[in-house]
């Protein structure tokens, strides 16, 4: 990850030796934590340019529709509150949408 970020900033690929020296120089400021595995799609999307494009688009849409930051929520099409709830049963939208549709249809009969 350090190599990816540094390469983006430098506009050229930095070597693994550079990364090792960087880690040695800044060992007291760097924190390493274990995380759950990242799927291939998310790994491929991990670049400064893609994040910048995403947030530029997001902020543009928020301005266009006059959405205030306090009215935005951490939600995507996969689940609710990504990164807040760990290893807990959750209900993706496909599950609750079909359940709501079924309950609504049966209540009309």
KAFENRA-V610847 format. One line per field, one symbol per residue. phi: phi as a letter, one per 20 degrees, with the letter a starting at -180 (. if undefined). psi: psi as a letter, one per 40 degrees, with the letter a starting at -180 (. if undefined). burial: + if it has 24 or more other C-alpha atoms within 12 Angstrom, else -. A space follows every 50 residues. Layout:
phi->???
psi->???
burial->???
This chain:
phi->.gfffffffembfeeffffffffffdgfdeddcfcffdfgffffeebgff ffgffffgfffffgelefgfddcebcfeadlgneedkcfcdfggffffff fffffffef
psi->dddddddddefihiiddddddddddfdeehhhiiiiihidddddegiddd ddddddddddddddefhideeiigiaedaifhedhhgihihidddddddd ddddddee.
burial->-+++---------------------------------------------- -------------------------------------------------- ---------
